[in-house]
Amino acid sequence: MTTLFVFSAIAFCLTLWLTNVYRKFAIHQGLLDNPNHRSSHTIPTPTGGGIVTVCALIGVWLTAYLTNLLTLKEVLALVIPGTIIAAIGFFDDKHNLPKRWRFLGQVLAVCIALSLLYPLPELVLWQGVSINFNGIGLPFAAIAFLWLTNLYNFMDGIDGIAGGEAVTVLAGASLICFLNGNTGLATLLLATSLPVYGFLYWNWPPAKIFMGDACSTFLGLSFATLAVISSKTDAINLWSWFILLALFIVDATWTLAVRVVTGQNWREAHRTHLYQKLAQAFSNHLNTSLGIILLNLLWLTPISIYASKLKIPIYSHIFLILLSITPILLANIIFNAGKAATQLPSSNDS
């Protein structure tokens, strides 16, 4: 574990340095996200800087394998599909790939991940009864992986939000594993967060560089994979992972549902997510990103800790999930998430 922490600290320093190197390169090469009526930013900003974080995270996981904190199948499930997803996102940032090719590439990556993670952990409802995601349940797991991959990208729309979500979710999951006696997993999850801090320094409002699709989709798929890997132990369960990620899941899912129900073109980009509405209401990104971080740390993490210790019937977990998402749902309703007087596509700009 000491070796992993040392390498992760090095990965943090390298990410901090190389992200700035990439930022200067992007400015010199004109790799800028220029603001328009669709954007949440107001000045041309370098984009695609998250690719440095992707490389650093892969290095962290390979080190975790070499120190026996990940099995060969687990590290391959993180690295191979993650590389495919990042490559798709990187080329999409540069060349605007057709949607069908992006989707097919994502399906391929998810299939590889699930095949390497198989058999998947069951979702325990109560003693002796569980939802089996293997066999005929496997397509539901694939849909969940695909949705988390894409929703994380959808939620990467203002400065600091994607990085802030990643480090707080990983901190919460690491704490849960530590409290439940699995210091190996706790170390792995904490080490995973360090390169993200290196990027977040440059992406913190006002952002000096944006993450890009390569990293945002990579993080979404990585969270799905890490949730499965860690849920095969008694340290943390899928209920807790859902609660930790509830803000992103509920915002993206609610917004999509509203757009479908109200007859909007849900395939088009937009500016109607809850976090976008909040950023507009607060007139800056900083307060919104800080609010999300505080909600994760002070509300969702304590509830997820309690959910990780429950060994009683399903209604207790459902109660905790409803408790965790209630303020998020109320905010979606109050700020009319998914609805817009004038439909404005949004730029993915953090």
C-alpha positions as CSV (number, residue, x, y, z in Angstrom):
1,M,0.0,0.0,0.0
2,T,2.9,2.3,0.7
3,T,4.1,1.8,-2.9
4,L,0.7,2.7,-4.3
5,F,0.5,5.9,-2.2
6,V,4.0,7.0,-3.3
7,F,3.2,6.4,-7.0
8,S,-0.2,8.1,-6.6
9,A,1.6,11.2,-5.0
10,I,3.9,11.1,-8.0
11,A,0.9,10.8,-10.4
12,F,-0.7,13.8,-8.7
13,C,2.4,15.9,-9.2
14,L,2.8,14.8,-12.8
15,T,-0.9,15.5,-13.5
16,L,-0.6,19.0,-11.9
17,W,2.5,19.7,-14.1
18,L,1.5,18.1,-17.3
19,T,-2.0,19.5,-17.4
20,N,-0.4,22.9,-17.5
21,V,2.0,21.8,-20.2
22,Y,-1.0,20.5,-22.2
23,R,-2.8,23.8,-21.5
24,K,0.0,25.8,-23.1
25,F,0.2,23.4,-26.0
26,A,-3.5,23.6,-26.6
27,I,-3.4,27.4,-26.6
28,H,-0.5,27.3,-29.1
29,Q,-2.3,24.9,-31.3
30,G,-5.6,26.6,-31.1
31,L,-7.3,23.7,-29.4
32,L,-9.8,26.1,-27.7
33,D,-13.5,25.9,-26.8
34,N,-14.7,29.2,-28.1
35,P,-17.8,30.6,-26.4
36,N,-21.1,31.0,-28.2
37,H,-24.8,31.3,-27.3
38,R,-24.7,27.6,-26.3
39,S,-21.8,28.0,-23.9
40,S,-21.6,28.4,-20.1
41,H,-18.2,30.1,-20.4
42,T,-17.4,33.5,-21.8
43,I,-13.7,33.4,-22.9
44,P,-11.9,30.9,-25.2
45,T,-10.5,28.1,-23.0
46,P,-8.2,25.2,-23.8
47,T,-10.0,21.8,-23.8
48,G,-9.1,18.1,-23.6
49,G,-6.8,18.5,-20.6
50,G,-8.4,15.5,-18.9
51,I,-6.4,13.1,-21.1
52,V,-3.5,13.7,-18.7
53,T,-5.6,12.5,-15.8
54,V,-6.7,9.4,-17.8
55,C,-3.0,8.4,-18.3
56,A,-2.2,9.0,-14.6
57,L,-5.2,6.9,-13.4
58,I,-4.2,4.0,-15.7
59,G,-0.7,4.2,-14.1
60,V,-2.3,4.2,-10.6
61,W,-4.3,1.1,-11.4
62,L,-1.4,-0.8,-12.9
63,T,0.6,0.0,-9.7
64,A,-2.4,-1.3,-7.7
65,Y,-2.2,-4.6,-9.7
66,L,1.6,-4.9,-9.1
67,T,1.0,-4.4,-5.3
68,N,-1.8,-7.0,-5.3
69,L,-4.7,-4.6,-4.6
70,L,-6.3,-5.4,-7.9
71,T,-6.4,-8.8,-9.7
72,L,-5.4,-9.1,-13.3
73,K,-9.0,-9.3,-14.5
74,E,-9.9,-6.2,-12.4
75,V,-7.1,-4.1,-13.7
76,L,-7.9,-5.1,-17.3
77,A,-11.5,-4.3,-16.7
78,L,-10.5,-0.8,-15.7
79,V,-7.7,-0.2,-18.3
80,I,-8.9,-1.8,-21.5
81,P,-12.5,-0.5,-21.7
82,G,-11.3,2.8,-20.2
83,T,-8.7,3.3,-22.9
84,I,-11.4,2.6,-25.6
85,I,-13.8,5.1,-24.0
86,A,-11.1,7.7,-23.7
87,A,-9.9,7.2,-27.3
88,I,-13.5,7.6,-28.5
89,G,-13.9,10.8,-26.4
90,F,-10.6,12.2,-27.5
91,F,-11.3,11.8,-31.2
92,D,-14.9,13.0,-30.7
93,D,-13.5,16.2,-29.2
94,K,-11.2,16.7,-32.2
95,H,-13.3,15.3,-35.1
96,N,-16.9,15.2,-33.9
97,L,-17.5,11.4,-34.5
98,P,-20.9,10.3,-35.6
99,K,-23.2,9.3,-32.7
100,R,-23.6,5.7,-33.9
101,W,-19.9,5.1,-33.9
102,R,-19.5,6.6,-30.4
103,F,-22.3,4.4,-29.2
104,L,-21.0,1.2,-30.8
105,G,-17.5,2.0,-29.2
106,Q,-19.1,2.4,-25.8
107,V,-21.1,-0.8,-26.2
108,L,-17.8,-2.6,-27.0
109,A,-16.1,-1.1,-24.0
110,V,-18.9,-2.0,-21.7
111,C,-19.1,-5.6,-23.0
112,I,-15.4,-6.0,-22.4
113,A,-15.7,-4.6,-18.9
114,L,-18.6,-6.9,-17.9
115,S,-16.9,-10.0,-19.4
116,L,-13.8,-9.3,-17.3
117,L,-15.9,-8.6,-14.1
118,Y,-18.2,-11.6,-14.5
119,P,-19.7,-12.9,-12.4
120,L,-21.2,-9.6,-11.1
121,P,-22.2,-9.0,-7.5
122,E,-25.9,-9.4,-6.6
123,L,-27.9,-6.6,-5.2
124,V,-29.1,-7.9,-1.9
125,L,-32.7,-7.1,-1.0
126,W,-32.9,-9.1,2.2
127,Q,-31.5,-12.3,3.6
128,G,-31.8,-15.0,0.9
129,V,-33.3,-12.7,-1.7
130,S,-31.3,-10.6,-4.2
131,I,-31.3,-9.2,-7.8
132,N,-29.0,-11.3,-10.0
133,F,-27.2,-9.2,-12.7
134,N,-25.7,-12.4,-14.3
135,G,-27.4,-14.4,-17.0
136,I,-30.7,-12.7,-18.1
137,G,-29.9,-9.8,-15.7
138,L,-26.7,-8.9,-17.6
139,P,-28.4,-6.5,-20.1
140,F,-29.6,-4.4,-17.2
141,A,-26.0,-4.2,-15.9
142,A,-24.9,-3.1,-19.4
143,I,-27.5,-0.4,-19.6
144,A,-26.4,0.9,-16.1
145,F,-22.8,1.0,-17.3
146,L,-23.7,2.8,-20.5
147,W,-25.9,5.3,-18.7
148,L,-23.3,6.1,-16.0
149,T,-20.7,6.6,-18.8
150,N,-22.8,9.1,-20.7
151,L,-24.5,10.9,-17.8
152,Y,-21.1,11.7,-16.3
153,N,-20.3,13.4,-19.6
154,F,-23.6,15.2,-19.6
155,M,-22.9,16.5,-16.1
156,D,-19.5,17.9,-17.1
157,G,-20.8,21.3,-18.1
158,I,-19.4,23.9,-15.6
159,D,-16.1,24.6,-14.0
160,G,-15.0,22.1,-11.3
161,I,-18.2,20.0,-11.3
162,A,-16.9,16.7,-12.8
163,G,-13.6,16.8,-10.8
164,G,-15.3,17.8,-7.6
165,E,-17.8,15.0,-7.9
166,A,-15.1,12.5,-8.6
167,V,-12.9,13.4,-5.6
168,T,-15.8,13.6,-3.1
169,V,-17.4,10.3,-4.3
170,L,-14.0,8.5,-4.1
171,A,-13.4,10.0,-0.6
172,G,-16.8,8.8,0.6
173,A,-16.3,5.3,-0.8
174,S,-12.8,5.1,0.6
175,L,-14.1,6.1,4.0
176,I,-16.8,3.5,3.9
177,C,-14.3,0.8,3.0
178,F,-11.9,1.9,5.8
179,L,-14.7,2.0,8.4
180,N,-15.7,-1.6,7.3
181,G,-12.2,-2.9,7.8
182,N,-11.0,-3.1,4.2
183,T,-7.9,-0.9,4.2
184,G,-6.8,-2.2,0.8
185,L,-9.9,-1.0,-1.1
186,A,-9.8,2.2,0.9
187,T,-6.3,2.8,-0.2
188,L,-7.1,2.0,-3.8
189,L,-10.0,4.4,-3.9
190,L,-8.1,7.2,-2.2
191,A,-5.1,6.7,-4.5
192,T,-7.5,6.9,-7.5
193,S,-8.6,10.4,-6.4
194,L,-5.1,11.9,-6.3
195,P,-4.6,12.5,-10.1
196,V,-8.0,14.0,-10.3
197,Y,-7.0,16.6,-7.7
198,G,-4.1,17.5,-10.0
199,F,-6.5,18.3,-12.8
200,L,-9.1,20.0,-10.6
201,Y,-6.5,22.6,-9.6
202,W,-6.5,23.9,-13.2
203,N,-10.3,23.3,-13.7
204,W,-11.4,25.0,-10.5
205,P,-13.6,28.1,-11.2
206,P,-12.6,30.1,-13.2
207,A,-11.3,27.2,-15.2
208,K,-8.1,27.5,-17.1
209,I,-8.7,24.3,-19.0
210,F,-11.6,22.0,-19.7
211,M,-11.7,18.2,-19.2
212,G,-13.2,17.1,-22.5
213,D,-15.2,14.0,-23.4
214,A,-12.2,11.7,-23.2
215,C,-11.9,12.1,-19.4
216,S,-15.6,12.6,-18.4
217,T,-16.8,9.4,-20.1
218,F,-13.7,7.6,-18.8
219,L,-14.6,8.6,-15.2
220,G,-18.2,7.5,-15.7
221,L,-17.2,4.1,-16.8
222,S,-14.5,3.8,-14.2
223,F,-17.0,4.5,-11.4
224,A,-19.3,1.7,-12.7
225,T,-16.3,-0.7,-12.8
226,L,-15.0,0.3,-9.4
227,A,-18.5,-0.1,-7.9
228,V,-18.7,-3.6,-9.1
229,I,-15.1,-4.5,-8.0
230,S,-15.6,-3.1,-4.5
231,S,-19.1,-4.5,-4.1
232,K,-17.8,-8.1,-4.4
233,T,-16.6,-7.6,-0.8
234,D,-18.4,-6.7,2.4
235,A,-16.7,-3.3,2.5
236,I,-19.3,-1.4,0.5
237,N,-22.5,-2.4,-1.4
238,L,-24.2,-1.1,-4.5
239,W,-26.8,0.8,-2.5
240,S,-24.0,2.9,-1.0
241,W,-22.5,3.6,-4.5
242,F,-25.8,4.7,-5.8
243,I,-26.3,7.1,-2.9
244,L,-22.7,8.5,-3.3
245,L,-23.4,9.1,-7.0
246,A,-27.0,10.2,-6.5
247,L,-26.5,13.9,-7.4
248,F,-25.3,13.1,-10.9
249,I,-27.6,10.2,-11.5
250,V,-30.8,12.1,-10.4
251,D,-29.9,15.3,-12.2
252,A,-29.2,13.6,-15.5
253,T,-32.0,11.1,-15.3
254,W,-34.7,13.6,-14.2
255,T,-33.6,16.1,-16.9
256,L,-33.7,13.4,-19.7
257,A,-37.1,12.2,-18.5
258,V,-38.6,15.7,-18.5
259,R,-37.3,16.4,-21.9
260,V,-38.7,13.2,-23.3
261,V,-42.1,13.7,-21.6
262,T,-42.4,17.3,-22.8
263,G,-41.6,16.4,-26.4
264,Q,-38.2,18.1,-26.7
265,N,-35.5,16.7,-28.9
266,W,-33.7,14.8,-26.1
267,R,-30.8,13.9,-28.4
268,E,-29.7,17.6,-28.7
269,A,-27.4,19.2,-26.2
270,H,-29.0,21.7,-23.9
271,R,-28.7,23.9,-20.8
272,T,-31.5,22.6,-18.7
273,H,-29.7,20.4,-16.2
274,L,-30.2,21.3,-12.5
275,Y,-26.6,22.3,-12.1
276,Q,-26.8,24.5,-15.2
277,K,-29.9,26.2,-13.8
278,L,-28.2,26.7,-10.5
279,A,-25.1,28.2,-12.2
280,Q,-27.4,30.6,-14.0
281,A,-29.2,31.5,-10.8
282,F,-26.0,32.1,-8.9
283,S,-24.4,33.8,-11.9
284,N,-21.2,31.9,-11.4
285,H,-19.8,28.3,-11.4
286,L,-18.0,28.5,-8.1
287,N,-21.1,28.5,-5.8
288,T,-22.7,25.6,-7.7
289,S,-19.6,23.4,-7.7
290,L,-19.0,24.2,-4.0
291,G,-22.6,23.4,-3.2
292,I,-22.4,20.0,-5.0
293,I,-19.2,19.2,-3.0
294,L,-20.8,20.1,0.3
295,L,-24.0,18.1,-0.5
296,N,-21.8,15.0,-1.3
297,L,-19.7,15.3,1.8
298,L,-22.3,16.4,4.4
299,W,-25.4,14.7,3.2
300,L,-24.9,11.8,0.7
301,T,-21.7,10.4,2.3
302,P,-23.2,10.0,5.9
303,I,-26.3,8.3,4.4
304,S,-24.2,6.0,2.3
305,I,-22.1,5.0,5.3
306,Y,-25.2,3.9,7.1
307,A,-26.5,2.1,4.0
308,S,-23.2,0.1,3.9
309,K,-23.9,-1.4,7.3
310,L,-27.5,-2.4,6.8
311,K,-28.2,-6.1,6.8
312,I,-32.0,-5.8,7.0
313,P,-34.9,-5.8,4.4
314,I,-35.0,-3.8,1.2
315,Y,-37.4,-1.1,2.5
316,S,-34.6,0.2,4.8
317,H,-32.3,0.8,1.8
318,I,-35.2,2.3,-0.2
319,F,-35.9,4.7,2.6
320,L,-32.3,5.8,2.7
321,I,-32.2,6.2,-1.1
322,L,-35.4,8.3,-1.0
323,L,-33.9,10.3,1.9
324,S,-30.7,11.0,0.0
325,I,-32.4,12.0,-3.3
326,T,-35.3,14.1,-1.8
327,P,-33.4,17.4,-1.7
328,I,-32.1,16.8,-5.2
329,L,-35.6,16.0,-6.5
330,L,-37.0,19.1,-4.8
331,A,-34.3,21.3,-6.4
332,N,-35.1,19.8,-9.8
333,I,-38.7,20.7,-9.4
334,I,-38.1,24.2,-8.0
335,F,-35.6,25.1,-10.7
336,N,-37.6,23.4,-13.5
337,A,-34.8,21.2,-14.6
338,G,-35.3,19.8,-18.1
339,K,-37.6,22.7,-19.1
340,A,-36.6,25.8,-21.0
341,A,-38.6,28.7,-22.3
342,T,-36.1,28.8,-25.2
343,Q,-34.3,25.5,-25.9
344,L,-30.5,26.3,-25.9
345,P,-28.0,23.5,-26.6
346,S,-25.1,23.6,-24.2
347,S,-21.4,23.2,-24.6
348,N,-19.6,20.5,-22.6
349,D,-17.2,23.0,-21.1
350,S,-15.4,21.8,-18.1
